[in-house]
């Protein structure tokens, strides 16, 4: 029986991946590993939590001894590594937290794999990374597989470091790996601090919607289910020791995304003038201007293509949040409230 770990499996992207694996691989044992910090919640995987081929373990990847105990009980054949601090704003406030989880935690996993996977060639360490490691683009151009790393925030620096460690362990110790760098994900179960769910929850609650600067910063968006399909395809058929870029060729300025959501909310709920909630606030330090991905041609050669248009994805996402108010309340803890006050109180006056 193939044993598959998903670190960070109770988070946003990880939970979508876990649900796919549990349902599509009934003959495999799926081990979800998550520390259940502010952005990881069992509610995200409630529908598969007690499946016969699924085990959840509350474990922090930064705790090497705890990881070794988990390995002894459930030695993995594949590891999908998604456990990470992932919000740029939080990395500006607390950069050491990102070093602790994203760098030290990743190396802990790699070090145990180095020790336990000796002589195994049919294993896989899959590192899920971000386009932010490549830095910032100007008005034109795209990130490609040959773009040099140029991280510009504590978050992107920590992810870049983790990527480099994966490659170093692959080269030095022969660990079979794949790295994929993806753009901004969106969809159901995303923690409310991110742009799209933050906008949606504030629309529902009729609160000011904070937009940094003039809202002209550009991001490359992909629906989370399209991203997960790409991950699974690359794990099955991708070349070991290779890096892939996953994207939907969908770049939008932040203000365009927010304004579209306001209009969509008005249409769906028969509300008026939601754009009046948009509030421009002081920009964050070092805010990268533009990200844009040229997806790896090998992905398309394998038969992958994004299925969900941005408009369709935003509608599905908005409808999901509207129909899950209990999830919103469950995940917004006192810690999130304090973070939000710290991040936006002065900006919103």
C-alpha positions as CSV (number, residue, x, y, z in Angstrom):
1,X,0.0,0.0,0.0
2,X,1.4,3.4,-1.0
3,X,1.6,5.8,1.9
4,X,1.3,9.5,1.0
5,X,1.9,12.4,3.4
6,X,0.4,15.8,2.9
7,X,2.0,18.3,5.2
8,X,-0.2,21.3,5.7
9,X,-3.1,19.2,4.7
10,X,-5.7,21.1,6.8
11,X,-4.8,24.4,5.1
12,X,-6.3,25.9,2.0
13,X,-4.5,24.2,-0.9
14,X,-3.6,21.1,1.2
15,X,-7.2,20.4,2.1
16,X,-8.2,20.3,-1.6
17,X,-5.3,18.0,-2.3
18,X,-6.2,15.7,0.6
19,X,-9.8,15.4,-0.6
20,X,-8.6,14.5,-4.1
21,X,-6.2,11.9,-2.8
22,X,-8.6,10.2,-0.3
23,X,-11.2,9.9,-3.0
24,X,-9.1,9.1,-6.0
25,X,-6.6,6.7,-4.3
26,X,-8.8,4.4,-2.1
27,X,-6.0,1.8,-2.1
28,X,-3.5,4.3,-0.7
29,X,-3.0,5.5,2.9
30,X,-3.3,9.3,3.1
31,X,-1.6,10.9,6.1
32,X,-2.5,14.5,6.8
33,X,0.0,16.3,8.9
34,X,-0.8,19.8,10.2
35,X,0.0,21.8,13.3
36,X,-3.5,23.4,13.2
37,X,-2.2,26.9,13.6
38,X,-4.4,29.9,12.7
39,X,-4.9,28.9,9.0
40,X,-5.2,25.1,9.4
41,X,-8.6,23.7,10.5
42,X,-10.1,20.3,10.7
43,X,-13.3,21.8,9.3
44,X,-11.4,22.0,5.9
45,X,-11.2,18.3,5.7
46,X,-14.3,17.3,7.7
47,X,-15.8,15.4,4.8
48,X,-12.9,13.0,4.5
49,X,-11.5,13.1,8.1
50,X,-12.8,9.7,9.1
51,X,-12.3,8.0,5.7
52,X,-10.9,4.4,6.0
53,X,-7.8,5.3,4.1
54,X,-7.1,8.6,5.9
55,X,-5.2,9.5,9.1
56,X,-4.9,12.9,10.5
57,X,-2.0,13.8,12.8
58,X,-1.5,17.1,14.6
59,X,2.2,17.6,14.2
60,X,4.5,20.6,13.7
61,X,7.1,20.0,11.0
62,X,9.5,22.2,12.9
63,X,9.6,19.5,15.6
64,X,12.1,17.0,14.3
65,X,11.5,14.4,17.0
66,X,7.8,14.4,16.5
67,X,8.3,14.0,12.7
68,X,10.6,10.9,13.3
69,X,7.8,9.4,15.5
70,X,5.3,9.9,12.7
71,X,7.7,8.4,10.2
72,X,8.2,5.3,12.3
73,X,4.4,4.8,12.4
74,X,3.6,5.7,8.8
75,X,6.7,5.7,6.6
76,X,5.8,7.6,3.5
77,X,6.5,6.7,-0.1
78,X,5.4,10.2,-1.3
79,X,5.5,13.5,0.5
80,X,3.5,16.5,-0.7
81,X,5.0,19.3,1.2
82,X,2.6,22.2,1.6
83,X,3.1,23.1,5.3
84,X,4.2,26.8,5.3
85,X,3.5,30.2,6.7
86,X,2.2,31.8,3.5
87,X,1.0,35.4,4.0
88,X,3.4,38.2,3.0
89,X,1.9,40.7,5.4
90,X,2.5,38.3,8.3
91,X,6.0,37.7,7.2
92,X,6.7,41.5,7.4
93,X,5.4,41.5,11.0
94,X,7.1,38.3,12.2
95,X,9.8,37.1,9.8
96,X,11.3,34.6,12.2
97,X,8.1,32.6,12.3
98,X,8.6,32.1,8.5
99,X,12.2,31.0,8.9
100,X,11.1,28.5,11.7
101,X,8.3,26.9,9.7
102,X,9.3,27.3,6.0
103,X,13.0,26.8,6.3
104,X,13.7,24.7,9.4
105,X,10.5,22.7,9.0
106,X,11.4,21.9,5.4
107,X,14.9,20.8,6.2
108,X,13.6,18.6,9.0
109,X,11.5,16.7,6.5
110,X,14.4,16.5,4.0
111,X,16.8,15.3,6.7
112,X,14.6,12.5,7.8
113,X,13.9,11.6,4.2
114,X,17.7,11.5,3.6
115,X,18.1,9.1,6.5
116,X,15.1,6.8,5.8
117,X,14.9,6.8,2.1
118,X,18.5,5.5,1.4
119,X,18.4,3.0,-1.4
120,X,14.8,3.9,-2.4
121,X,14.2,5.2,-5.9
122,X,10.4,4.9,-6.0
123,X,9.8,7.7,-3.5
124,X,9.0,11.4,-4.1
125,X,9.4,14.7,-2.3
126,X,7.0,17.1,-3.9
127,X,7.7,20.7,-2.9
128,X,4.8,23.1,-3.5
129,X,6.2,26.6,-3.9
130,X,5.2,30.0,-5.1
131,X,5.9,32.4,-8.0
132,X,7.0,35.0,-5.5
133,X,10.5,33.5,-5.3
134,X,11.2,35.1,-8.7
135,X,10.7,38.7,-7.5
136,X,8.8,41.4,-9.2
137,X,8.1,42.1,-12.9
138,X,7.6,45.4,-14.6
139,X,4.8,46.2,-17.0
140,X,5.7,43.3,-19.3
141,X,7.3,39.8,-19.2
142,X,6.7,36.4,-17.6
143,X,8.3,34.1,-15.1
144,X,9.6,31.0,-16.8
145,X,11.4,27.9,-15.7
146,X,14.7,29.7,-16.3
147,X,13.9,32.9,-14.4
148,X,16.5,33.4,-11.6
149,X,15.3,33.6,-8.0
150,X,15.0,37.1,-6.6
151,X,12.9,36.9,-3.4
152,X,11.9,40.3,-2.0
153,X,9.9,39.6,1.1
154,X,10.6,37.5,4.2
155,X,7.9,35.1,3.0
156,X,9.4,34.7,-0.5
157,X,12.9,34.5,0.9
158,X,11.9,31.6,3.2
159,X,10.2,29.7,0.3
160,X,13.2,30.3,-1.9
161,X,15.5,28.9,0.8
162,X,13.3,25.8,1.1
163,X,13.3,25.3,-2.6
164,X,17.1,25.5,-2.7
165,X,17.3,23.0,0.1
166,X,15.1,20.6,-1.8
167,X,17.4,20.9,-4.9
168,X,20.5,20.5,-2.7
169,X,19.2,17.3,-1.1
170,X,18.2,16.0,-4.4
171,X,21.6,16.7,-5.9
172,X,23.7,15.6,-2.9
173,X,21.7,12.7,-1.5
174,X,19.7,11.6,-4.6
175,X,16.3,12.3,-3.1
176,X,13.8,12.2,-6.0
177,X,11.9,15.5,-6.0
178,X,9.7,17.8,-8.0
179,X,9.2,21.5,-7.3
180,X,6.3,23.4,-8.7
181,X,5.9,27.2,-8.5
182,X,2.3,28.5,-8.8
183,X,0.6,31.8,-8.8
184,X,-2.1,33.1,-6.5
185,X,-4.7,30.5,-5.6
186,X,-8.3,31.2,-4.8
187,X,-11.4,29.2,-4.1
188,X,-13.4,27.6,-1.2
189,X,-11.8,27.2,2.2
190,X,-9.2,30.0,1.8
191,X,-8.4,31.8,5.1
192,X,-10.0,35.2,5.3
193,X,-6.7,37.2,5.5
194,X,-6.1,36.7,1.7
195,X,-7.4,39.3,-0.8
196,X,-10.4,37.4,-2.3
197,X,-11.9,35.9,0.9
198,X,-11.1,39.1,2.8
199,X,-13.1,41.0,0.1
200,X,-16.0,38.5,0.2
201,X,-16.3,38.4,4.0
202,X,-16.3,42.2,4.2
203,X,-18.9,42.4,1.5
204,X,-21.1,40.0,3.5
205,X,-20.5,42.0,6.7
206,X,-20.6,45.4,4.9
207,X,-17.2,46.5,6.2
208,X,-14.6,48.6,4.5
209,X,-12.6,46.6,2.0
210,X,-8.9,47.6,2.3
211,X,-7.0,47.9,-0.9
212,X,-3.2,48.6,-0.8
213,X,-2.0,51.7,-2.6
214,X,-3.9,52.4,-5.7
215,X,-4.8,48.7,-6.3
216,X,-2.6,48.5,-9.4
217,X,-0.4,45.6,-8.3
218,X,-0.9,42.7,-10.6
219,X,-1.2,39.0,-9.6
220,X,-1.6,35.8,-11.6
221,X,-4.7,33.9,-10.4
222,X,-5.6,30.2,-10.6
223,X,-8.5,28.3,-9.2
224,X,-7.3,25.9,-6.5
225,X,-8.8,22.8,-8.1
226,X,-6.9,23.5,-11.3
227,X,-3.7,23.8,-9.3
228,X,-4.4,20.5,-7.5
229,X,-5.0,18.7,-10.7
230,X,-1.6,19.9,-12.0
231,X,0.1,18.7,-8.8
232,X,-1.4,15.2,-9.0
233,X,-0.5,14.9,-12.7
234,X,3.1,16.0,-12.1
235,X,3.5,13.6,-9.2
236,X,2.3,10.7,-11.4
237,X,4.1,11.7,-14.6
238,X,6.4,14.6,-14.1
239,X,10.2,14.3,-14.4
240,X,12.0,13.9,-11.1
241,X,14.6,16.6,-10.3
242,X,12.6,19.1,-12.4
243,X,10.9,22.4,-11.6
244,X,7.5,23.3,-13.2
245,X,5.6,26.5,-13.3
246,X,1.8,26.2,-12.9
247,X,-0.4,29.0,-14.0
248,X,-3.7,29.9,-15.8
249,X,-2.4,32.9,-17.7
250,X,-4.8,35.1,-15.8
251,X,-3.2,38.3,-14.6
252,X,-5.3,41.0,-13.0
253,X,-4.7,44.2,-11.0
254,X,-5.9,43.9,-7.5
255,X,-8.5,46.7,-7.8
256,X,-10.0,44.9,-10.8
257,X,-10.5,41.7,-8.8
258,X,-12.1,43.6,-5.9
259,X,-14.4,45.7,-8.1
260,X,-15.5,42.6,-10.0
261,X,-16.3,40.8,-6.7
262,X,-18.3,43.9,-5.5
263,X,-20.4,43.9,-8.7
264,X,-20.9,40.1,-8.6
265,X,-22.0,40.3,-4.9
266,X,-24.5,42.9,-5.8
267,X,-25.9,40.8,-8.7
268,X,-26.2,37.6,-6.6
269,X,-27.6,39.2,-3.4
270,X,-29.6,42.0,-5.0
271,X,-27.5,44.6,-3.2
272,X,-26.4,48.0,-4.5
273,X,-23.3,50.0,-4.6
274,X,-20.9,47.6,-2.9
275,X,-18.0,49.4,-4.6
276,X,-18.5,52.2,-2.1
277,X,-16.9,49.8,0.5
278,X,-13.6,49.9,-1.3
279,X,-11.1,51.8,0.8
280,X,-7.6,52.6,-0.4
281,X,-5.0,52.2,2.4
282,X,-1.3,52.7,2.9
283,X,0.7,50.3,0.8
284,X,2.7,47.5,2.5
285,X,6.5,47.8,2.6
286,X,8.2,46.4,-0.5
287,X,5.0,45.5,-2.3
288,X,6.0,43.6,-5.5
289,X,4.4,45.2,-8.5
290,X,3.6,42.4,-10.9
291,X,3.7,38.6,-11.1
292,X,2.9,36.7,-14.3
293,X,3.6,33.0,-15.1
294,X,4.3,31.3,-18.4
295,X,3.2,27.8,-17.5
296,X,5.5,24.9,-18.2
297,X,4.9,23.5,-21.7
298,X,5.4,20.0,-20.3
299,X,2.2,20.4,-18.3
300,X,0.2,21.0,-21.4
301,X,2.0,18.1,-23.2
302,X,0.8,15.9,-20.3
303,X,-2.8,17.0,-21.0
304,X,-3.3,19.5,-18.3
305,X,-5.1,22.8,-18.9
306,X,-7.0,25.1,-16.5
307,X,-10.7,24.2,-16.6
308,X,-12.2,27.1,-14.6
309,X,-12.3,30.6,-15.9
310,X,-11.6,33.4,-13.5
311,X,-15.2,34.7,-13.7
312,X,-16.6,31.2,-13.1
313,X,-14.2,30.6,-10.3
314,X,-15.0,33.8,-8.5
315,X,-18.7,33.1,-8.8
316,X,-18.2,29.6,-7.3
317,X,-16.0,31.0,-4.6
318,X,-18.4,33.8,-3.6
319,X,-21.4,31.4,-3.6
320,X,-19.4,29.0,-1.4
321,X,-18.7,31.7,1.2
322,X,-22.3,32.9,1.1
323,X,-23.5,29.4,1.9
324,X,-20.9,28.6,4.6
325,X,-21.2,31.4,7.3
326,X,-20.5,28.8,10.0
327,X,-17.1,28.1,8.5
328,X,-16.2,31.7,8.4
329,X,-17.1,32.1,12.1
330,X,-15.2,28.9,13.0
331,X,-11.9,29.9,11.5
332,X,-11.7,33.5,12.6
333,X,-10.1,33.2,16.0
334,X,-9.1,35.8,18.5
335,X,-5.6,35.6,17.0
336,X,-7.0,36.6,13.6
337,X,-8.9,39.5,15.1
338,X,-5.7,40.8,16.7
339,X,-3.7,40.3,13.5
340,X,-6.4,42.2,11.6
341,X,-6.3,45.1,14.1
342,X,-2.6,45.3,13.9
343,X,-2.5,45.2,10.1
344,X,-5.4,47.5,9.2
345,X,-6.4,49.7,12.2
346,X,-4.1,52.6,11.4
347,X,-4.6,52.2,7.7
348,X,-8.4,52.4,8.0
349,X,-8.3,55.2,10.6
